[in-house]
Amino acid sequence: MKKTILIIVLGVVILVTIVLLRTFSFTAPQFSNTLSPVSVKSDGSLLSQAISYETISHKREMRDDSVFLAFHSFLQKSFPKLHRQLTRELVNEHSLLYTWEGADLSKKPLILAAHMDVVPVDYASRNDWDVAPFSGEILEGNIYGRGTIDDKGSLIAIMESIENLINQGFKPDRTIILAFGHDEEIGGNEGAKAMAVILEKRGTRAWMVIDEGGTLANGIVPGIEGTVALIGTSEKGYVSLEVSADMAGGHSSMPEPMNALEAVNRAVHILKENPLPDRFSEPIQGFIDHIGPNLPFVQKMAFANTWLFKPVIYNTYNKSASGAALVHTTQVVTMFNSGLKDNVVPTRARAVVNYRLLPGDNPQDILSRAKDLINDTIVKVTVYDDFAVAASPISDHSSLEFEFLANAIIAVNPNAIVSPYLVLGATDGRYYYNITDKVFRFSPIPLEKEDLNRIHGVNERVSVKGYEKSVSFYATLIKNS
Ligand SMILES: [Zn+2]
């Protein structure tokens, strides 16, 4: 008996020692403040003007082509030196591909991607805005309007940084390519996808591609009060499954034991009862390694010992929808159609379940898994449409390219913690893996917690100061590359 107690005590002591040792030796990868920052002054007026062009992405047929062309003219007028120094190509009439040829052609080009299209402002919410959503008005130090965060803020900051560098007499060593899509919000097929194909056909191998998707998060990452630069190293995949049944209907006074609606309802319920398992994908493991050492002690201990505390961490993440989305492939019923009349048994029922896939899961596996779980010959399970795509490849966060990007970020934001991240939505970035394996999703526009709802929402805005820093970030990035 005594011996058993002794063994247990010894075991606990060893366990605690390991946990503490791992916690105290848990340090984040260090990025150095070695790049010389370029400081650019900007009053945000060019971004403000850019917002007034209503470059809205509807369905393709609803697009107002003249607005996109007017936006192009605005860029030419606003950045005259850039347009003299860089070559400019139109891709599918509206996307813009610029090349600033470097002196050293042995260096692979840096590609800066952004998109000029914006989502519409829904009519019902127009009056909730503090200013007219396409006015670009500057109010109390903030530039308001649709597209300020997503993604004209980055696009105009890139151009402003280059105009400024040209003014200083700077000539790049490394070729800089700007790829500005016009249809990101509706899939990016004519824009980014086409530009990536053109570059591939030319034999371009990019050093890295930097696109939107990550952010300078102020007070957004739980446990950290300051700024975290989240660099998206992968983006989740996407598939919708249609779950349907066709059966004889009939009069509701003499119902059969099962009908189409009930069969589909049962199938959807089974899926709901079987969520996909929690796991740390590589970008999130990277996030844990970079953020963990900066957390308060208890959280730091958990992150330093995921081998022991994984269930606790999953539990914490699963308390919020945004946290849960980081640690598993999500599934949610988004459509359910059946029934016409209260006294008629429906002959057909259909539900659609949408999945956002962690790296490693693919649409075919999700389909087979759903079929196996439902295991019902009456119910048909198929892929709903042709948007199905696996998660993007993962860009290596221990690469020199990631380190360079991180160094450029802290040259301008010295107190920021830099971390890899998993992007939950889709960006144009995924199309560029044919010309590089380093696609990093990061916009230098600083965001506060309340700003997250402004993206695609009401009162989208950036601060003039934050925008100005973004211009400095791109200038620093380009000048040091
Ligand atoms: Zn965007």
Boltz pocket constraint, residues with backbone or C-beta under 6 A from the ligand:
constraints:
  - pocket:
      binder: B
      contacts: [[A, 115], [A, 150], [A, 151], [A, 184], [A, 212]]
      max_distance: 6.0
